[in-house]
Amino acid sequence: MPGPTLAALLPDGRTPVLLSAHAEDLLGRDAAAIVAYLDARDPAPDVVDVAGTVLRTRRLRRHRAVVRAADRAEMRAGLTALADGVDHPLVTRSTAAGAHADPARIAFVFPGQGSQWPAMGHDAYERLPEYRAEADACAALFTAAGAASPLDYLLAEPSAVTNDFSQVQIQGAQFVHGVALARVWRSAGVVPDITVGHSLGEIGAAYVAGSLTPAVAVDVVIARATLLDRLTGPYRVAVLGITADEARDVIAGTPGWLELSVVNSRSSVAISGDGDAVAAAVRTVGARGSFAKEIEMWFPAHTTALDPMRADLEALLPRGAFTDTAVHVIGSATGGVVAPGTSFADYWYANLRSTVRFDLAVEAAVAAGARIFVEMSAHPALLFAIGDVLDGLDVPDGAVTVVGSGRRDEPVVERLSANLVAVALADPGHRWADALGGRRDALREFPFAPMRSDHLWAAPEPLPPVAGLTVALEHWEPTQAPAPSTVRRVAILGAGELAARLRDAVARLDRTESADPAHADLLVVVAPEVGHDDVAAAVDDLARRVGHGPFAHMDAIGASTRAVWLVTTGGERVTATDPTPSPTHAALAAMHRSVGFEFPEQHFGHLDLPRRNVDADAAVAAMLGDDDVIALRDGRIHRRGMRDVTTQAPPWTRASGILDEVVITGGGGAIGMHYARGLAQRGARRVTLLSRGGADAAVLAGLTEAYGTEFRAPRCDVTDGDRVAAAAIEIGVGAASLVIHAAGTAVVAPHRELTAAAAHDTFAAKVLGLATLITNWPIRSDARILACSSVSGPWGGRGHAVYSAANRLLDVLVAQLRSAGRDATAIRWGLWEGAGIIDASAMEDVERSGLRAMRPDRAVEESLRDHVGDPLVFSADPIRLRAFLGERVTVTENARPPVEDAETRLDATGAFRLALGSVLDLPDDGPLDLDASLLDLGVDSLLALDLRKRLKKATGRTVPLATILGGATATEVIGLLDTPEEGARET
């Protein structure tokens, strides 16, 4: 069963309505369309209905936004704000959604002291059951150890002062608050891959990671706090917004005892020492215009004052060592991962004595793949430092999300809910689709999601008139192996030698590690070994597999799953030396692609390996990227694409008598009749139409009268070999000069609703029908064989698992016929006008992907050419089609340039005023002293992060956090925005 999901567990009780689109501007258009839909209905649908409909009917796109709503009024207000492009407290927009090519590893950050206050846990304890449960459990451990309860501090009266409490109560409260918040995040489905601790916070980090038991963690807190209680004296600590070197200069120039105790980032440090000396240093730094503030700590941790006390600490500490855990624990004592087996005595002394290097700890977390940082504190203390460290790293702007868990001036459930949504938006692996599963049906006539900036599909609209056909050939081109920036957790599902070799490769490679399916971010499904290439046997085998659940591996998809890959052997023909594809593996790949459309939150990929001499290391490495279909041949990765060959194939000539004896299977169907008419117009002498129900005699009589073609239409099931042979004898036809195989049926349904009988019927009509005809009907050795396949075979489609597999089996059968010397071609069609194999509803779904209905006369004309290989023939809206396929597609005849809105930007002054006004809630036309420092204007460390983000969006320029909090004036920042970036050229 899937774990808890964010959407079902928001602390404020609201329901998240998720919108997503290919382009950021489309989010507003989509919101406006939904508002119009709501206003047109009385009563309007409720929030759960709208949220559920969006999740059930839409694929998750790159740009995302969430409206948190408790009722219709809140939902409408949030959607209206999103449509108008204005901020709203219940609307969260994505800043990095979809930006992570690799899974976004999550780091929980536990700060040290400095941001705590009495009663800081009261709101969370009252309103968050998971918080309360963890806090009570930890408090019981403190009491059992003979220590004062941390709840005394967490739940104190607001009028209480810190001096009324011991260090055990204060530090115990901060530890409990951090780990209790972590439990709330985890209960909402946000689980850490990494924990980062800052001083005291290292204990919470190790506990939440599973490297310390709860009781041991509490004992370490008590030991540490007891020792520091002995040092309480005329000491103080201050945080300074300067560099470490600048801090050393200040220390050297200040009378009294001072030491550098913390390096948080390039422009944030802490000093400890005598109270008078610390106060003097704060005055010195503040006079320079830089940030300087004393914090509530009365002991000189992380200084030489701890040197004589190592033995005392060891006597207080429990005996033991860090245990191994799947979650990396990164400590600021060393700035790196804490190795399993590290002894408590050594590490916890270093934790208390050494200079805190939080900057190195953040760098180590980023190197380990952290792309989401969540601080576990009542009020953010380290968000600025994290952002400042990221400024100095080679990390793309916007690729990392940094949030807190609360603010002192806000209800905890409000801030926590907003930040939970922000993390879910930034995490490609969040399972939005599970949020409201099983609750009500999707709303009728709900607006379609807009796909590109020049379309708004708030209501169904007719596609533009058909402009022509595109003819394309599948081709494979070499590509480079991906270079992931994070370590992937991989689970290999399957039995046999290949699966075992892939598991060994996962354990061997540097960028992968083995994991069970529940905790893996990459599931690799190894297709079962098949010892034959017989298409008929493949049909029977696949039908049985459908009946017994060939998609059981889908049940292994969990909260951590980012990608699902199918590995086949010989399922594709990639190079000229490859044999014809394995029918079973080709069909399984088609099924896999189609089922993937039912899991929009996961990437579904297909890797095809050679039948022998498989390089397991290269195979695993190839699946670490985000390609859709790739193959490994001769040690190189090949990516599947399409090449437009429209108008390159010459038309058939009639010298060989190709139209003398024509046989059309599925002759009573729409496509069969289109061919009957088209071939009669081209002078066919005799046409035999084979179908179960026969053909329209009146239509055939009319064609005979108009063109002189002789038509025969015996009732015949082409899957029945005896009946096919008997029909040939009964009507006395000669050997066929042209075979058009248009017979087919289809079942379109989610993979869990498929049955063996429905699968076999679909396979039989498409595949066994042609095989039976070739065996039992007289056919000239030089006859042309034209099989009507579908683009669904290589592309797949939602609900098309069996239909796509049937078409791939047909493609393989045609390839086998060519290898046997037959002149055989599979035309992989797009949509036909009028009735087809799939019903009208399924056709509408396909049209939304970009395919347009082809004119039958143009389709028939295009198929009667000397095509090389098996072409894809379709009519399409190129913009929609590219968005649907997510791969390289060239569609020339119907293509048109996308319409892009002209980009307008404010000048630097206007952009700055707008951004600062939004951050500080100032009126647009209010007075603003541009020569005042941003600190004096009220920009603190949290607002600095928001201001920088807004300036980036408005101007495209990134202003360093150190500049914003380093005493810069508004005029200086505007000047920086006006200065061309290094390397930019004037035009």
VEXMARZA-648431 format. One line per field, with one value per residue (C-alpha): z, x, y. Coordinates in steps of 0.2 Angstrom, whole numbers. Layout:
# VEXMARZA-648431
zz Z,...
xx X,...
yy Y,...
This chain:
# VEXMARZA-648431
zz 0,-4,11,17,5,8,0,12,27,26,44,41,35,18,1,-12,-29,-41,-58,-70,-87,-100,-98,-83,-91,-95,-76,-75,-91,-83,-67,-77,-86,-70,-62,-78,-76,-57,-61,-74,-62,-48,-36,-40,-37,-20,-18,-16,-33,-42,-34,-38,-56,-59,-52,-61,-78,-81,-84,-72,-81,-77,-71,-56,-43,-29,-21,-4,0,14,4,-13,-9,-4,-20,-31,-23,-25,-43,-47,-40,-50,-66,-62,-58,-41,-24,-13,4,-1,-18,-19,-36,-40,-41,-46,-51,-65,-65,-57,-70,-56,-40,-28,-12,4,18,35,44,63,70,86,99,96,89,104,116,130,124,106,105,112,96,88,103,103,84,77,84,77,85,102,101,98,111,124,120,121,137,145,141,149,165,165,165,180,170,170,156,141,140,154,142,126,134,146,149,136,150,155,153,147,163,173,164,165,150,151,149,135,125,128,122,106,102,105,95,80,80,83,68,58,63,56,39,38,42,27,15,15,21,22,12,22,39,43,61,67,85,96,81,76,90,82,65,70,79,65,53,64,69,87,97,106,123,118,109,125,135,124,125,144,145,134,142,160,155,148,163,173,161,162,167,160,142,126,108,93,75,63,44,39,33,44,39,44,60,64,61,73,86,85,87,101,120,130,126,109,98,81,85,70,51,44,27,17,26,42,57,76,89,108,122,137,138,136,122,112,115,109,93,89,90,79,65,66,64,47,41,43,52,70,84,101,103,119,124,140,137,126,116,102,110,119,136,133,132,150,151,139,153,161,145,143,160,157,139,136,129,111,93,78,69,51,42,25,28,28,44,40,55,56,68,54,39,32,33,50,48,56,70,76,95,105,116,101,91,104,111,94,92,107,106,87,77,69,50,44,27,24,30,17,3,8,7,-10,-16,-9,-20,-8,-18,-5,12,26,43,58,70,77,67,53,59,45,29,25,28,16,3,5,3,-12,-20,-20,-27,-45,-43,-56,-50,-44,-43,-24,-13,5,17,36,47,55,60,76,70,61,67,64,54,41,38,39,26,14,15,14,-3,-8,-5,-14,-29,-29,-27,-44,-34,-24,-26,-30,-39,-23,-13,-16,-24,-23,-19,-32,-50,-61,-65,-82,-95,-85,-94,-103,-97,-109,-118,-126,-125,-141,-136,-122,-121,-108,-119,-133,-149,-167,-173,-188,-206,-211,-221,-226,-220,-212,-217,-205,-201,-184,-183,-169,-166,-154,-138,-122,-106,-93,-79,-64,-50,-36,-31,-37,-26,-38,-36,-50,-52,-61,-61,-72,-76,-83,-68,-57,-67,-67,-48,-47,-58,-47,-31,-41,-49,-40,-44,-39,-23,-21,-12,-9,-20,-6,-4,-22,-33,-49,-52,-66,-73,-82,-96,-94,-105,-121,-130,-147,-160,-165,-166,-164,-148,-142,-144,-133,-120,-119,-118,-103,-95,-96,-88,-74,-71,-82,-73,-56,-54,-54,-37,-32,-36,-20,-13,-17,-35,-48,-63,-69,-83,-93,-99,-115,-125,-144,-143,-156,-172,-170,-182,-199,-192,-179,-182,-182,-165,-152,-154,-135,-129,-143,-137,-118,-122,-130,-115,-103,-113,-113,-94,-90,-95,-80,-69,-73,-58,-63,-79,-89,-99,-110,-113,-126,-124,-137,-136,-131,-125,-113,-104,-87,-81,-96,-96,-78,-82,-97,-86,-75,-88,-93,-111,-116,-127,-128,-134,-130,-145,-146,-130,-136,-131,-145,-143,-153,-164,-180,-197,-208,-226,-232,-252,-253,-258,-276,-281,-286,-305,-312,-324,-313,-312,-294,-295,-304,-288,-273,-256,-241,-224,-213,-229,-221,-210,-213,-218,-229,-238,-240,-249,-259,-266,-268,-277,-289,-293,-298,-310,-299,-309,-295,-276,-263,-246,-231,-215,-203,-207,-225,-235,-240,-257,-263,-261,-270,-284,-286,-287,-300,-310,-309,-311,-318,-304,-299,-280,-270,-252,-243,-225,-217,-201,-206,-190,-195,-207,-213,-217,-226,-237,-241,-246,-258,-266,-266,-275,-287,-286,-293,-283,-274,-281,-267,-249,-238,-220,-212,-200,-182,-166,-150,-131,-123,-104,-89,-86,-71,-81,-95,-97,-106,-118,-123,-126,-136,-147,-151,-154,-165,-177,-179,-179,-182,-196,-207,-202,-206,-223,-228,-225,-232,-246,-263,-264,-278,-273,-279,-271,-261,-243,-234,-216,-207,-191,-179,-172,-155,-157,-155,-145,-134,-126,-111,-110,-126,-118,-127,-143,-144,-141,-155,-167,-162,-165,-182,-185,-180,-191,-206,-203,-202,-219,-226,-220,-228,-245,-245,-251,-235,-227,-211,-212,-194,-196,-186,-185,-199,-202,-197,-188,-184,-173,-157,-152,-153,-135,-137,-153,-144,-131,-145,-154,-138,-140,-156,-169,-182,-192,-209,-225,-231,-249,-245,-233,-246,-259,-247,-243,-262,-263,-262,-244,-236,-220,-210,-211,-198,-208,-199,-198,-183,-174,-171,-155,-146,-153,-147,-130,-129,-135,-126,-139,-155,-168,-185,-192,-207,-218,-204,-194,-189,-178,-160,-154,-140,-130,-131,-115,-106,-91,-79,-78,-63,-52,-56,-53,-37,-30,-35,-27,-11,-10,-11,2,14,10,5,-6,-24,-24,-6,-1,-1,4,-9,1,17,19,16,34,40,28,37,26,38,33,28,18,9,2,-4,-11,-21,-29,-34,-41,-51,-58,-63,-70,-73,-62,-46,-32,-19,-2,6,-3,3,21,20,23,4,0,-12,-24,-23,-27,-41,-48,-47,-57,-70,-72,-87,-81,-83,-101,-107,-123,-127,-143
xx 0,6,12,3,2,3,-13,-23,-13,-11,-10,-22,-36,-36,-37,-23,-29,-14,-13,2,7,21,24,22,10,-2,-6,-15,-25,-30,-35,-46,-54,-58,-66,-77,-82,-86,-96,-106,-113,-126,-121,-102,-93,-84,-65,-63,-72,-61,-45,-49,-54,-37,-27,-37,-38,-22,-4,8,18,34,27,15,5,-6,-21,-25,-43,-55,-71,-77,-74,-56,-54,-61,-51,-35,-38,-43,-27,-17,-27,-23,-5,-5,1,-11,-8,-16,-7,10,19,33,51,60,46,52,70,78,83,88,77,77,85,78,88,81,91,92,98,108,103,99,81,72,60,49,32,38,30,13,4,11,8,-11,-14,-3,-6,10,20,11,14,33,35,26,37,53,47,44,62,69,59,64,82,79,80,67,54,57,39,41,50,40,23,28,18,22,28,41,59,74,84,70,75,91,101,94,76,81,92,80,65,75,79,61,54,65,62,43,42,52,38,25,34,36,18,14,25,40,54,73,87,99,100,111,114,121,129,115,105,117,108,91,99,106,90,79,91,90,108,104,89,77,84,102,98,90,105,117,106,106,125,129,117,123,141,136,126,143,150,135,143,147,148,138,137,134,130,139,135,153,166,177,192,183,178,196,201,187,192,210,205,193,199,194,192,183,184,177,165,153,155,138,142,153,144,137,148,146,158,159,167,166,150,158,169,155,145,160,162,143,144,160,152,135,144,150,132,133,122,126,115,118,108,102,117,126,140,156,153,164,179,195,185,179,197,199,181,183,184,169,159,165,159,142,139,132,143,141,144,134,124,123,107,101,99,116,120,130,137,144,157,167,157,155,145,146,153,145,155,161,162,151,166,176,162,151,167,171,153,154,172,176,171,155,157,139,145,155,140,128,141,142,123,123,137,126,112,101,90,77,82,69,74,66,64,51,58,71,89,99,89,100,116,110,106,122,132,122,127,145,142,140,121,109,98,81,87,87,72,74,60,57,44,37,38,37,24,12,1,12,-1,-2,17,19,5,12,30,24,16,31,42,29,30,49,50,46,43,29,13,0,-11,-14,-20,-39,-39,-56,-66,-80,-80,-71,-82,-90,-85,-71,-59,-44,-27,-19,-4,5,5,-5,-20,-32,-43,-55,-69,-68,-63,-62,-44,-39,-42,-30,-16,-8,1,18,28,42,54,60,78,91,106,121,120,130,128,119,130,118,122,115,117,102,93,90,79,80,64,65,73,87,105,102,93,107,120,111,110,129,132,121,131,147,144,148,132,120,116,104,88,72,57,49,64,71,69,73,63,71,59,69,58,56,68,59,67,58,53,37,23,9,17,20,1,-4,10,6,-13,-9,2,-12,-24,-11,-6,9,10,12,28,17,12,30,29,30,32,51,49,54,57,52,62,59,74,71,83,82,65,71,80,93,107,108,116,102,90,71,65,59,40,37,49,43,25,30,39,23,13,25,25,6,4,16,2,-7,7,10,21,34,45,43,58,63,80,83,99,107,103,121,137,127,138,128,138,134,116,113,122,111,95,101,95,77,76,61,67,85,95,113,123,141,144,135,119,106,91,75,69,59,65,53,53,37,36,52,44,40,22,19,20,7,18,19,0,-1,-19,-25,-30,-32,-37,-42,-45,-57,-65,-82,-74,-71,-53,-56,-69,-58,-46,-59,-64,-47,-41,-56,-52,-35,-41,-40,-47,-53,-55,-59,-65,-64,-73,-84,-99,-97,-97,-111,-117,-125,-109,-99,-112,-110,-91,-92,-104,-92,-75,-78,-69,-76,-79,-82,-85,-87,-90,-74,-65,-47,-41,-49,-36,-49,-62,-49,-43,-61,-66,-52,-58,-76,-74,-61,-49,-31,-16,-16,-5,-9,-14,-21,-22,-34,-43,-42,-51,-46,-49,-45,-45,-33,-21,-30,-46,-38,-42,-34,-49,-49,-30,-31,-45,-35,-19,-29,-37,-21,-8,-15,-26,-11,-2,-16,-20,-2,-2,-20,-23,-15,-2,10,28,30,14,15,9,3,-2,-11,-2,-3,8,1,14,29,21,9,-6,-17,-27,-18,-8,-15,-19,-1,6,-4,2,20,17,11,26,37,27,30,48,49,40,53,67,59,59,41,38,30,27,18,10,9,-6,-12,-30,-43,-58,-74,-76,-61,-55,-56,-72,-76,-71,-54,-52,-55,-42,-29,-33,-29,-11,-9,-15,-28,-39,-32,-42,-45,-41,-24,-20,-23,-13,1,2,3,21,38,41,58,55,39,34,23,10,-1,-8,-4,-3,16,16,4,12,29,22,14,28,42,55,62,49,50,33,36,21,9,21,19,30,24,17,26,21,33,43,42,53,53,68,79,72,54,58,66,52,39,49,53,35,29,41,38,19,22,10,16,16,22,38,54,72,83,98,94,101,90,92,86,71,66,74,79,87,70,64,81,78,61,67,81,68,57,72,77,60,58,75,84,98,103,108,120,112,128,125,107,111,128,122,119,107,92,102,117,106,98,115,120,104,109,126,129,134,152,153,138,140,131,120
yy 0,18,28,44,58,77,81,70,77,96,102,117,105,112,102,106,109,106,114,111,116,116,135,146,158,144,141,158,153,136,144,156,142,133,149,150,132,135,150,142,128,130,123,124,108,107,108,89,86,99,93,75,78,87,73,59,67,77,73,82,95,105,121,119,129,124,132,127,129,124,128,135,153,150,140,153,167,157,152,170,177,164,169,188,184,191,184,175,167,151,150,142,142,130,137,121,108,97,106,91,78,67,63,77,71,79,85,89,102,103,120,123,136,154,154,146,154,148,142,140,123,127,130,114,103,109,108,94,76,69,83,80,61,63,77,66,51,61,69,52,47,63,60,41,47,58,75,89,88,98,101,114,125,120,123,137,153,166,178,166,170,159,162,153,136,125,120,103,110,122,111,96,107,112,94,88,102,98,79,82,93,80,67,79,81,62,59,70,59,70,58,63,55,66,74,89,95,111,110,104,99,85,75,77,74,57,52,56,47,31,31,34,26,38,34,36,53,59,54,63,79,78,75,89,101,96,100,117,121,121,134,147,163,181,174,179,173,185,182,193,196,196,183,172,182,198,191,186,204,210,198,204,222,220,220,205,186,182,167,162,148,146,147,146,153,165,180,173,168,168,173,168,175,187,197,214,209,201,217,228,217,219,238,238,227,236,253,246,243,224,213,210,203,194,178,169,158,160,148,148,132,128,137,133,135,117,110,105,97,82,69,77,75,57,53,60,52,35,22,17,22,28,14,11,19,22,40,50,60,75,84,102,96,88,95,78,61,53,36,21,15,32,32,44,49,56,63,72,80,87,92,103,109,111,127,123,122,122,129,113,102,111,108,90,88,96,84,70,75,86,98,101,108,108,117,109,124,136,150,149,151,144,147,162,153,138,151,160,143,139,155,150,132,127,124,131,145,139,121,120,123,129,130,131,123,139,157,165,178,165,150,134,125,139,141,122,118,131,124,106,111,120,104,93,105,104,85,76,60,66,55,68,55,45,60,58,40,32,47,52,52,65,80,81,93,99,111,102,108,120,113,127,146,149,137,138,122,128,119,107,116,108,105,116,108,95,102,86,71,68,52,48,34,28,30,28,40,38,48,50,41,52,60,60,72,61,43,33,20,5,-10,-24,-34,-50,-67,-75,-72,-54,-48,-55,-46,-30,-31,-34,-19,-8,-13,-10,7,24,33,18,9,-6,-4,-13,-7,2,14,14,29,19,2,-8,-22,-36,-44,-63,-73,-80,-94,-92,-78,-86,-73,-85,-92,-74,-70,-85,-81,-62,-66,-78,-65,-52,-64,-67,-49,-44,-28,-34,-23,-8,-12,-10,9,18,35,35,29,42,31,14,6,-10,-19,-30,-40,-39,-30,-17,-17,-3,-7,-15,-30,-33,-48,-45,-40,-52,-52,-54,-41,-29,-31,-30,-13,-6,-11,-3,13,13,9,23,35,30,35,53,56,43,43,27,22,7,0,-13,-24,-35,-53,-58,-49,-38,-25,-24,-9,1,-5,2,18,21,21,35,48,54,47,38,24,19,4,-2,-9,-12,-2,13,21,25,36,33,47,51,57,66,58,66,65,55,38,36,30,12,8,-4,-14,-29,-31,-26,-22,-38,-48,-38,-45,-34,-41,-32,-28,-23,-10,8,7,-8,1,16,5,-4,13,20,4,4,22,17,3,-13,-28,-39,-35,-48,-41,-54,-50,-58,-48,-46,-29,-17,-25,-8,1,-12,-12,6,5,-9,2,17,9,-8,-17,-34,-36,-52,-51,-68,-69,-76,-75,-73,-80,-97,-105,-119,-105,-95,-109,-114,-96,-95,-111,-106,-90,-97,-82,-82,-79,-62,-48,-36,-40,-26,-32,-20,-32,-27,-24,-15,-15,2,1,4,-10,-17,-19,-30,-48,-62,-65,-46,-47,-63,-56,-40,-50,-62,-50,-39,-53,-70,-64,-59,-75,-86,-77,-79,-98,-102,-90,-91,-77,-73,-73,-55,-49,-33,-35,-20,-21,-7,-5,10,24,17,3,14,28,20,28,29,13,6,-7,-22,-12,-5,-22,-30,-17,-20,-39,-35,-24,-39,-51,-39,-38,-57,-58,-46,-57,-72,-63,-55,-37,-33,-16,-10,7,14,25,40,44,41,51,43,27,17,2,13,22,40,44,36,45,62,57,53,70,79,72,81,69,75,64,60,62,44,47,55,41,28,37,39,21,15,21,12,15,10,1,4,22,32,41,54,71,81,97,98,108,96,81,86,90,73,62,71,66,72,74,83,87,98,99,105,114,132,143,144,160,168,183,198,199,215,220,234,245,241,255,249,231,235,245,232,218,227,233,215,209,223,225,243,253,255,274,275,285,275,281,274,279,269,252,237,232,248,246,230,217,202,186,178,193,194,177,182,199,190,178,192,202,187,185,203,206,190,195,186,198,189,187,194,211,212,209,217,235,239,253,252,263,251,236,245,250,232,227,240,234,222,204,199,192,201,211,227,227
